[in-house]
Amino acid sequence: MTCLVSCPSGLLVIGHLLALSSVNTQSEIWTNEVSDVQYGRLGSNVTLVCGAALDRTSVKWRLNRSSMLPWQHRVTSDGQLVLLQADRTAEGNYSCHDDRGRLIRTTRLRLGHPPGLLNVSCRVSNHSLVLCSWVESVKTLLPAQYHTSYRGNKSQVRMCVVSSPPQKQCTITDPTMWQHYHNINITETNPLGSQTTILMVKFHELLQPDPPEAVTAVGMVGYPMRLQVYWTNPASWLHDAVPFPLRFQLRYRPVGSSIWSNVESKSSPLLITDALAGHAHQLQVRAQDDINPDSQWSDWSPLLQACPWIGSTAKPTEETFPVDYNDTDADASTANTKSESSEDDGGSLLILLALFAGIILALVSSLSVLMWVRQRRRDNVTKQELTSMVKMKSMPI
């Protein structure tokens, strides 16, 4: 920026105009923040240049319009400001002024770190799309640009299209899925340097569908141990021009149990025939590419809770017929059935009473016989005693 030139003292009007011009120019600079941005490495010495060949005594530095500078600093003989072991508190807008306080230069200082290696992962949710994302291992605190590409073991270099900030990911369309491996190349560049990360991957082993969608389960009327489970293919799998077949795994358990039952299927719906009658069940479904044995199972679908049909515990017949409630014959048949059932119940009660009476009679008869036998024995003993006494009296003394 061009320095302002002082005016002769005799030209008072012109001098005032120049002073006003100086104020307006300085105000415009602060409104637009700074005329330059300088980057430095945290923990290192950072040098700011005033931009004019001035000596140390004729330069005044300010930070955010204040004369209070970071306590670890020094000014060189040519007016440069050196910040020693600069930390985050040293960031801000610096300005240098001449001995009359006129602005010479403004600089915005930003501190950070050079890039480090990236933590890269790739997601393959179908055969036509690969999404690679990354996380910085070093928080640089500085703006960065990313250049990405990939290459198969027998193919040319192709671009991985970078998404708009702040997302840190790139997309590969129509990859050569069945090649042995691919190299993903991601270079991060910021004002302090650049770093390249290379990741070797096998797309066919990373293939992992999204979980099945719209999972539902309904009970079957008349069957208290059955649940019919429905689902649809994940929407991302349908992006392929010719969707590859999927196979599915269903797991279920009664609520409160820790043991899952598993069953596999190649299509929806799937019938559960051994549900616990009268209990709610938890269900989940997952999917895998049916052609590629090296692919991965999807995550489980969200937990679903459903209950089988609750009703009569009698085993339903294989074939059911609708009942016409306007049919008088059906009503009469129902009434007859109830009457027969009542008669059967009455007959059963009479039989039970007769059996009970017979048991009581047998017990009474047994007791009578026992008492008679016991009395006979007592009578015999008494007779023997009397006979012995008579004999003793008839004997001579």
Rosetta blueprint (number, residue, H / E / L):
1 M L
2 T L
3 C L
4 L L
5 V L
6 S L
7 C L
8 P L
9 S L
10 G L
11 L L
12 L H
13 V H
14 I H
15 G H
16 H H
17 L H
18 L H
19 A H
20 L H
21 S H
22 S H
23 V H
24 N H
25 T H
26 Q H
27 S H
28 E H
29 I H
30 W H
31 T H
32 N L
33 E L
34 V L
35 S L
36 D L
37 V E
38 Q E
39 Y E
40 G E
41 R E
42 L L
43 G L
44 S L
45 N L
46 V E
47 T E
48 L E
49 V L
50 C L
51 G L
52 A L
53 A L
54 L L
55 D L
56 R H
57 T H
58 S H
59 V L
60 K E
61 W E
62 R E
63 L E
64 N L
65 R L
66 S E
67 S L
68 M L
69 L L
70 P L
71 W L
72 Q L
73 H E
74 R E
75 V E
76 T L
77 S L
78 D L
79 G L
80 Q L
81 L E
82 V E
83 L E
84 L L
85 Q L
86 A L
87 D L
88 R H
89 T H
90 A H
91 E L
92 G E
93 N E
94 Y E
95 S E
96 C E
97 H E
98 D L
99 D L
100 R L
101 G L
102 R L
103 L E
104 I E
105 R E
106 T E
107 T E
108 R E
109 L E
110 R E
111 L E
112 G E
113 H L
114 P L
115 P L
116 G L
117 L L
118 L E
119 N E
120 V E
121 S E
122 C E
123 R E
124 V E
125 S E
126 N E
127 H L
128 S L
129 L E
130 V E
131 L E
132 C E
133 S E
134 W E
135 V E
136 E E
137 S L
138 V L
139 K L
140 T L
141 L L
142 L L
143 P L
144 A L
145 Q E
146 Y E
147 H E
148 T E
149 S E
150 Y E
151 R E
152 G E
153 N L
154 K L
155 S L
156 Q L
157 V L
158 R E
159 M E
160 C L
161 V E
162 V E
163 S L
164 S L
165 P L
166 P L
167 Q L
168 K L
169 Q E
170 C E
171 T E
172 I E
173 T E
174 D L
175 P L
176 T L
177 M L
178 W L
179 Q L
180 H L
181 Y L
182 H E
183 N E
184 I E
185 N E
186 I E
187 T E
188 E E
189 T E
190 N E
191 P L
192 L L
193 G E
194 S E
195 Q E
196 T E
197 T E
198 I E
199 L E
200 M E
201 V E
202 K L
203 F H
204 H H
205 E H
206 L H
207 L E
208 Q L
209 P L
210 D L
211 P L
212 P L
213 E E
214 A E
215 V E
216 T E
217 A E
218 V E
219 G E
220 M E
221 V L
222 G L
223 Y E
224 P E
225 M E
226 R E
227 L E
228 Q E
229 V E
230 Y E
231 W E
232 T E
233 N L
234 P L
235 A H
236 S H
237 W H
238 L H
239 H H
240 D L
241 A L
242 V L
243 P L
244 F L
245 P L
246 L E
247 R E
248 F E
249 Q E
250 L E
251 R E
252 Y E
253 R E
254 P E
255 V L
256 G L
257 S L
258 S L
259 I L
260 W L
261 S E
262 N E
263 V E
264 E E
265 S E
266 K L
267 S L
268 S L
269 P L
270 L E
271 L E
272 I E
273 T L
274 D L
275 A L
276 L L
277 A L
278 G L
279 H L
280 A L
281 H E
282 Q E
283 L E
284 Q E
285 V E
286 R E
287 A E
288 Q E
289 D E
290 D L
291 I L
292 N L
293 P L
294 D L
295 S L
296 Q L
297 W L
298 S L
299 D L
300 W L
301 S L
302 P L
303 L L
304 L E
305 Q E
306 A E
307 C L
308 P L
309 W L
310 I L
311 G L
312 S L
313 T L
314 A L
315 K L
316 P L
317 T L
318 E L
319 E L
320 T L
321 F L
322 P L
323 V L
324 D L
325 Y L
326 N L
327 D L
328 T H
329 D H
330 A H
331 D H
332 A H
333 S H
334 T H
335 A H
336 N H
337 T H
338 K H
339 S H
340 E H
341 S H
342 S H
343 E H
344 D H
345 D H
346 G H
347 G H
348 S H
349 L H
350 L H
351 I H
352 L H
353 L H
354 A H
355 L H
356 F H
357 A H
358 G H
359 I H
360 I H
361 L H
362 A H
363 L H
364 V H
365 S H
366 S H
367 L H
368 S H
369 V H
370 L H
371 M H
372 W H
373 V H
374 R H
375 Q H
376 R H
377 R H
378 R H
379 D H
380 N H
381 V H
382 T H
383 K H
384 Q H
385 E H
386 L H
387 T H
388 S H
389 M H
390 V H
391 K H
392 M H
393 K H
394 S H
395 M L
396 P L
397 I L
